[in-house]
Amino acid sequence: MTLVAALEVAQNSDLDLVEVSPNAEPPVCRVLDYGKLRYLHAKKIKESKKSQKSTEMREVRFRPNIGAHDLESKTRKLKQLLDDGAKVRVAVFFRGREVTHPELGLALLKQVAEQVKDEARLERAPMMEGRALAIILAPSGGKKEKKVSEVKDAKTENT
């Protein structure tokens, strides 16, 4: 079909003439509603973004000589971040001469990891990064599954 005839067909049916494959010989065109095509394409992209799971990396910073209550509150915040599904980098920052005692930071990281062992799994072992000793914790999927199964068990017991 010639270009003039195709344009006439498109105008008669109140649609657009869209070039689908410009590199083909001869070029391939379709008669369709271009606005609707763009809308469907945008909708498809938005839907694919929804289904993607983006893992967020968050950070919680400690000092080697942290107080007991500060440790508790930061650990509570760490648990909240893990429950939200974020990976968490737990770092102990050393200042001045503190860097000569990395065993204090290692003991602190072990203590924190022990407190959140039900909510998280260790993704990266302790590693010195400049003046900081850090680990990476990732949320463990087991806890959420338990909650779902507990809810199902409770529903079956009530009926």
C-alpha positions in Angstrom: 0.0 0.0 0.0 1.3 3.4 -0.8 2.0 6.1 1.9 -0.8 8.3 0.6 -3.4 5.5 0.7 -2.3 4.4 4.2 -2.6 8.0 5.5 -6.1 8.2 3.9 -7.2 5.0 5.6 -5.9 6.2 9.0 -7.6 9.6 8.7 -10.9 8.0 7.6 -10.9 5.8 10.7 -9.7 8.6 13.1 -6.5 6.6 13.9 -2.8 7.2 13.4 -0.3 5.7 11.0 2.6 4.3 13.1 5.8 3.1 11.6 6.5 -0.2 13.4 9.7 -1.4 11.7 11.6 1.4 9.8 14.6 -0.8 8.9 12.5 -3.4 7.1 12.3 -3.3 3.3 9.7 -2.0 2.7 9.1 -0.2 6.0 6.2 -1.7 8.1 3.4 0.6 9.4 0.2 0.0 11.4 -3.0 1.9 11.7 -3.7 2.3 15.4 -4.4 4.8 18.2 -1.0 6.1 19.1 -2.1 7.7 22.4 -3.5 4.4 23.6 -0.3 2.7 22.6 1.8 5.1 24.6 -0.6 4.8 27.6 -0.4 1.0 27.5 3.4 1.1 27.2 3.7 3.5 30.2 1.3 1.3 32.2 3.4 -1.8 31.4 6.6 -0.1 32.6 4.9 1.1 35.8 3.7 -2.4 36.5 7.1 -3.9 35.9 8.6 -1.5 38.4 6.1 -2.5 41.0 7.0 -6.2 40.7 10.7 -5.4 41.1 12.0 -5.8 44.6 14.6 -3.1 45.3 16.8 -3.9 48.2 17.7 -0.8 50.1 21.1 -0.6 51.9 20.8 1.3 55.2 23.5 1.9 57.8 23.6 1.9 61.6 26.8 3.4 63.2 28.2 2.5 66.5 31.2 3.5 68.6 33.4 1.0 70.5 32.5 2.5 73.9 28.8 2.8 73.4 26.5 2.8 76.5 24.1 0.0 77.2 20.9 2.0 76.6 22.3 3.5 73.4 23.1 0.0 72.2 19.6 -1.1 73.0 18.0 1.8 71.1 20.2 1.4 68.0 19.6 -2.4 68.0 15.8 -1.7 68.2 16.2 0.6 65.1 18.3 -2.1 63.4 15.5 -4.6 63.9 12.9 -2.1 62.4 15.1 -1.6 59.3 15.4 -5.4 58.9 11.6 -5.8 59.3 11.1 -3.2 56.5 13.2 -5.5 54.3 16.3 -3.4 54.0 19.9 -4.7 54.1 21.7 -3.0 56.9 25.4 -2.2 57.2 26.4 -2.2 60.8 29.6 -0.3 61.4 31.8 0.5 64.4 33.7 3.7 63.8 37.0 4.2 65.6 38.5 7.6 66.4 42.1 8.4 67.3 43.8 5.6 69.2 40.7 3.5 69.4 41.7 1.9 66.0 44.5 0.0 67.8 41.8 -2.1 69.6 39.7 -3.6 66.9 38.8 -6.5 69.2 36.4 -4.1 71.0 34.6 -3.4 67.8 34.5 -7.0 66.9 33.0 -7.9 70.3 30.4 -5.2 69.8 29.5 -6.5 66.3 29.2 -10.0 67.6 26.9 -8.8 70.4 24.7 -6.9 67.9 24.6 -9.9 65.5 23.6 -12.2 68.4 20.7 -9.9 69.4 19.3 -9.8 65.9 20.0 -13.4 64.8 16.3 -14.2 64.6 15.5 -11.3 62.3 18.7 -11.3 60.1 21.4 -13.4 58.6 25.0 -12.4 58.2 25.7 -11.5 54.6 29.3 -10.3 55.0 31.7 -11.1 57.8 33.4 -8.3 59.8 35.8 -6.3 57.7 38.0 -3.2 58.3 37.1 -0.4 55.9 39.4 2.5 56.7 38.7 3.4 60.4 35.5 1.4 60.5 34.8 -2.2 61.2 31.6 -3.3 59.4 29.3 -6.2 58.7 26.3 -6.5 56.5 23.0 -8.0 57.7 20.2 -9.1 55.4 16.7 -9.8 56.5 15.9 -13.5 56.9 12.7 -14.5 55.2 11.8 -17.1 57.9 10.2 -14.7 60.4 7.5 -13.4 58.0 6.6 -16.9 56.9 6.2 -17.9 60.5 3.8 -15.1 61.2 1.7 -16.1 58.2 1.6 -19.7 59.3 0.7 -18.7 62.9 -2.2 -16.6 61.6 -3.4 -19.6 59.5 -3.2 -21.9 62.5 -5.1 -19.4 64.6 -7.8 -19.2 62.0 -8.2 -22.9 61.8 -8.4 -23.2 65.6 -11.1 -20.6 65.8 -13.4 -22.3 63.3 
